[in-house]
Amino acid sequence: MSIRIIIKNMIKFILPIAIFIAAVYGISYFWTNSSSKGKKKIALGLIIALVIGISLTIYLILD
C-alpha cells in the first residue's frame, strides 16, 4: 500500500471518529455549566452539527 492510500483511509475513517469523541466531551462539559437558555442554544447547535457531520461522513465514505 502506498502512503497516499493509507492517509486517505485514515482521513475517511479515523478523523470523523476523533472529531465525534472530542465533540461529545466538549458538549458534556458545556452542558453541565450552562443555563436553561444556554442549553437550548447547545441543543440547536447539536442538531445542526449532527446533520452536517452525518452528511460529511457519508460523503467521505462513498467518495
DAHU-V405272 format. One record per residue. RES is the residue in one small letter. BURIAL is 1 if it has 24 or more other ideal C-beta (glycine too) atoms within 12 Angstrom, else 0. D_CENTER is the distance of its C-alpha to the mean C-alpha in Angstrom with 1 decimal. Layout:
BEGIN
RES & BURIAL & D_CENTER
RES & BURIAL & D_CENTER
END
This chain:
BEGIN
m & 0 & 28.1
s & 0 & 27.6
i & 0 & 25.2
r & 0 & 23.6
i & 0 & 22.8
i & 0 & 21.3
i & 0 & 19.1
k & 0 & 18.0
n & 0 & 17.2
m & 0 & 15.3
i & 0 & 13.1
k & 0 & 12.7
f & 0 & 11.9
i & 0 & 11.3
l & 0 & 8.9
p & 0 & 5.9
i & 0 & 7.2
a & 0 & 7.7
i & 0 & 4.5
f & 0 & 3.7
i & 0 & 7.4
a & 0 & 7.7
a & 0 & 5.9
v & 0 & 8.3
y & 0 & 11.1
g & 0 & 10.9
i & 1 & 11.0
s & 0 & 13.7
y & 0 & 15.7
f & 0 & 15.8
w & 0 & 16.5
t & 0 & 19.5
n & 0 & 20.9
s & 0 & 20.8
s & 0 & 23.5
s & 0 & 23.6
k & 0 & 23.0
g & 0 & 20.0
k & 0 & 18.6
k & 0 & 19.1
k & 0 & 17.2
i & 1 & 14.2
a & 0 & 14.4
l & 0 & 14.7
g & 0 & 11.8
l & 0 & 9.6
i & 0 & 11.3
i & 0 & 10.8
a & 0 & 7.1
l & 0 & 7.1
v & 0 & 9.7
i & 0 & 8.4
g & 0 & 5.3
i & 0 & 8.1
s & 0 & 10.6
l & 0 & 9.2
t & 0 & 8.9
i & 0 & 12.3
y & 0 & 13.7
l & 0 & 13.1
i & 0 & 14.6
l & 0 & 17.5
d & 0 & 18.3
END
